[in-house]
Amino acid sequence: ERIVRERKRLMQRLEEKANSKPHFNHRESRGQRWDRPPTVGNHVLKKQQNDRLGSALGIQQNSHVEGQAFDRELQDQKKAERHAKMDKERKVLEEDEKKRQKEAKVEARKRAKNEKKKKRRYSSSGDDSSSDGSSGSHSHSSSSTSDRSDSKRKRRRSLSSASSS
């Protein structure tokens, strides 16, 4: 957004300069064109231009040192610092992930334990009622009913002995 506004402003300025007659001085013979005559204040204008360009490129004026990019030792040191910082952040993220996984595992165990308790409750309450579906006293008058309850007991015994070993 800022860049678009600055670009429009510069384009308008360029058009205005193209329409007006530019000022040429003695440097014209060397192929250099000046829009303004050289004055003492040119360094101020140049500094303003550099400041605008620096802000557009994201160069911080307070931390930028000229020629710093060519100092290999300094660049290696900065690189090592960045890598150390990234490693530290990566370790923190890994530790957080391990914590989350551990908490999820504990939560899954709790859920499984609760479900197991519920199944035990339901299965123990199911043993109290009759196996033929009627609610009331146990009647084992038919041989098929007693056969079913015997087979259930055998299954339970085999399951409990298998799970205990």
ZABA-712855 format. One record per atom (N, C-alpha, C, O): z, x, y. Coordinates in steps of 0.05 Angstrom, whole numbers, plus 5000, padded with zeros to 4 digits. Atoms other than C-alpha are relative to their C-alpha. Layout:
BEGIN
ZXY/...
END
This chain:
BEGIN
500050174976/500050005000/500050185025/498450135043/499949824978/501950565048/497550165002/496450215023/502449835001/496050975026/497649845010/495949945024/502350174991/491250385037/500149975030/498049995044/499850024970/493950285108/499250265014/497750255033/500749744987/493451025124/497050054998/495950165017/502949965003/486451055096/498449835020/496549935032/501450184980/484250455139/500250125028/498350135043/499549894974/487450775200/498250255005/497150285026/501649764998/483951435187/497049945002/495550065017/502850084999/477251095175/499349895027/497149955038/500550104973/477750725241/499950235020/498250235038/499949774982/479551365276/497450164997/496350265017/502549855005/473551705244/497649865013/495949995025/502250154988/468851155267/500150025031/498050055044/499749974971/471651195338/499050275009/497750305030/500849734993/470551945339/497050034997/495750175013/502949985004/463451865312/498549865023/496449955031/501350154978/461851365368/500350155026/498650125044/499549864975/464851795423/498750284999/498150384977/501349744999/461852455445/502250214995/504150235010/497949805006/465853025412/499950235020/497950285033/499849774982/468253615452/499450254984/500750304964/500749745012/465154285434/501050225018/500950205042/499249774984/467754955456/498550254991/496550234977/501349745006/465955685448/499850054969/498250214961/500149965029/467255645373/497749854987/497149894963/502350155011/461255185365/497950194989/496550124969/502049825009/456755785357/500650114972/498850194958/499349915027/460655985294/500149774980/501049814958/500050225018/459855305264/502649844998/502949674981/497550155000/466855055280/499949795022/499249855045/500050224980/467454385315/502849925006/504549894987/497350084992/473554185354/499749735013/498149685031/499950264987/475053465372/501650025026/501249855044/498449974976/480053695423/499850305009/499450484992/500049724991/480154315466/502550144990/504650014988/497649865009/484854855440/502150015021/501650095044/497849994981/491554785473/502550114986/502450174962/497549905010/498655005463/501149804980/502549884961/498950215017/500354345429/498649964973/499449794958/501550045025/495454425371/501850054976/501549924955/498249955023/500854715325/501749764994/502549724971/498450245004/504954085336/498349794985/499349664966/501850195013/498953655316/499650084971/499549914953/500549905027/497654095256/502449954982/502249884959/497550055015/504954035234/500249714993/501049644970/499950295005/504553275240/498049944977/498749784959/502050055021/498153275197/501150104973/500849964953/498949895025/501453725145/502349824990/502549784965/497850175008/507653275144/498949744987/499949664966/501250245012/503352655132/498750054973/499049904955/501349935025/499253005078/502150054979/501849974956/497849945019/505653255045/501349754990/501949724966/498850255009/508652565044/498149844983/499049704964/501950145017/502252275016/499850124972/499449984952/500149875025/502252794961/502750024986/502850124963/497450005013/509652724947/501450275002/503150334985/498749744997/511653424971/502449965018/502249865040/497550034985/518853434994/500350235019/500350465011/499849794979/519653815059/502550164998/502550405003/497549865000/526853995048/500350194976/501950384977/499749835023/525954304979/497650184994/497750344976/502549855005/518954594983/500250285012/500950315036/500149734990/518355344989/497250114994/496250094971/502749915004/511455645000/500050244982/501750424983/500449785019/509056114945/501849994976/501650164958/498250035023/514255864896/498449964974/499450044953/501650055024/508855654847/498950254987/498350254963/501049755011/506656374838/502150184989/501550394978/497749845011/513556634819/500449924971/501749724966/500050075029/513056654743/502949984990/503549804974/497250015009/520456804732/501449745008/502849624992/498850254990/522556214775/498949764985/500449584977/501350235015/517555754740/501149994971/501549774961/498949995028/520055984671/502949895000/503749744982/497250094998/527255854694/500149705003/501649564990/500150294996/525555154719/499149864974/500249654968/501050125025/521755014654/502349994980/502649784966/497749995019/527855224613/502149795007/503249664990/498150204991/532354774655/499049724993/500649554984/501150265007/527654184645/500349944971/501049724962/499850045029/527454294570/502949954991/503449794974/497250045007/535054354567/500949725007/502449594993/499350284991/535753704606/498849794981/500249604974/501250195018/530853344561/501450014973/501749804960/498649985026/534353614498/502749855002/503549714983/497450134997/541053364525/499649695000/501149554986/500650284999/538052674540/499249904972/500149684964/500850075027/534852654471/502449984981/502649794966/497650015017/541452814437/501749765006/502849634988/498450244993/545052264476/498649754989/500049584978/501450235011/539651774456/500349984970/500649764959/499750005029/540051984383/502849914992/503149764973/497350085006/547651914384/500449705004/501749564988/499850294995/547051214415/498649854977/499649644968/501550145021/541951024362/501650014974/501849814960/498349985024/546551274306/502349805002/503049674982/497850194996/552250864336/499049724994/500449564980/501150275003/547850244338/499549944970/500149734960/500650035028/545650354266/502649974984/502849804966/497450025014/552850454243/501349735005/502349614986/498950264994/555149834279/498549784986/499749584976/501650205014/549349434249/500750004970/500849794958/499349985028/551249694180/502749864995/503049714975/497350125003/558549494189/499849705003/501149554988/500350294996/556448814215/498749874976/499449654967/501350115024/551848714155/501949984977/501949794962/498050015021/557548884108/501949775004/502649634985/498250224994/562048394143/498749734993/500049554981/501550255006/556747844138/499849964970/500349744960/500250035029/555747994064/502649934988/502849774969/497450065010/563147984052/500849715005/501949574987/499450284993/563947314088/498349814982/499449614973/501750175017/558047024049/501149994971/501049794958/498949985027/561147263984/502549824998/502949694978/497750175000/567646924003/499349714999/500549554985/501050285000/563946284018/499049914973/499649694964/501050065027/560446313951/502349964981/502249784964/497750025018/567046413916/501449735005/502249604986/498750264993/570045813953/498449774988/499649594975/501650225009/564245373936/499949994969/500049784957/500150005030/563945603863/502749914989/502749784968/497450085010/571445513854/500449705005/501749574988/499850294995/571144813885/498149854982/498649624975/501950135018/565144653841/501149994971/500449814956/498850005026/569244823778/502049784997/502449684975/498050215001/574444303796/498749734994/499949564981/501450265005/569343733795/498750014973/498350234961/501250015027/566143513731/497150105001/495850105022/502649875001/559743843709/497849804998/495449875003/502150205001/555943193700/499549875026/497749695028/500650094974/556243043773/501849775009/501849705032/498350224992/561342473773/502650115010/503550325000/497549904990/567642553813/502249844986/502149604985/497950135015/573842413774/501150194979/500850444982/498849835021/577442673712/497850124983/495650014981/501949875017/574043143664/499849844974/501849784961/500450145025/571042783606/498250164983/495950214991/501649835018/568543203549/499349844975/499349944953/500650175023/566642623505/497350074988/497050064963/502649935011/559442833498/499950304993/501150465007/500149725008/557843473462/498250175019/498650415021/501849854981/552343663513/501650095024/501150315034/498449924977/557443673569/501850244993/502050435009/498349785007/562144133532/498350254995/499250475001/501849775004/556244573512/499350135026/499150385029/500749904974/554344643585/502350165012/501950385022/497749864989/561344833607/500650254985/501450454997/499749755015/561845333550/498050215008/498750455011/502049814992/555345653570/500550115028/500050355034/499349904973/557645693643/502250214998/502150415012/497849815003/564046043622/499050264989/499850484998/501149755011/560246543580/498450165021/498750405022/501549864979/555546693638/501850135020/501450365028/498149894981/561346793686/501450254988/501750455002/498749775012/564847263637/498150244999/498850465005/501949785002/558547673626/499450125028/499150365031/500549914973/557247713701/502450165010/502150375022/497649864990/564447913717/500450274985/501150474997/499749745015/564548453662/497850195009/498350435010/502249824991/557748723686/500650105028/500050345033/499549904972/560048763759/502450185001/502550355018/497749824999/566649093742/499450274989/500850464996/500749745012/563349653702/498150165017/497350385009/
END
